[in-house]
Amino acid sequence: MPLLTSPLPMDASSRAERLVGGPKAVVLCLVAVPPAVVALASDGWTRALSALICAVGLALVPMSLFSRRVGRFVPTSAGLFLLLTVLTLPFNSVAFVVDMWAAFTMLLVSLPKRAIRAS
């Protein structure tokens, strides 16, 4: 019988595949604040899209710190919201600019890093 057991996997690859608490998670949560303001100030499809972007930043990001499966949805949903923003919102409106930059920032920050091979 082993003396020390750990319920958490201590594998380095499992940590690299998911978001880890730190500056990236804080940035992802803070990026959701401007779309929340746009959602409160608008109506219709603009409100729905901005609220969804806000929900990803304020709900999925903290959940992804604990679950690797949920962490896979953050870049996917950010890319989908970027596409929906470009296709549906009026070009150069305030909601377009705020939602586009929020979704783009979420997408770039949430993408996993490549593993560096030591030669």
Secondary structure, DSSP 8 states (H G I E B T S, - for coil): --S---SS---HHHHHHS--SSHHHHHHHHTTHHHHHHHHH--THHHHHHHHHHHIIIIIHHHHTT-HHHHTHHHHHHHHHHHHHHHHS-TT-HHHHHHHHHHHHHHHHHS--------
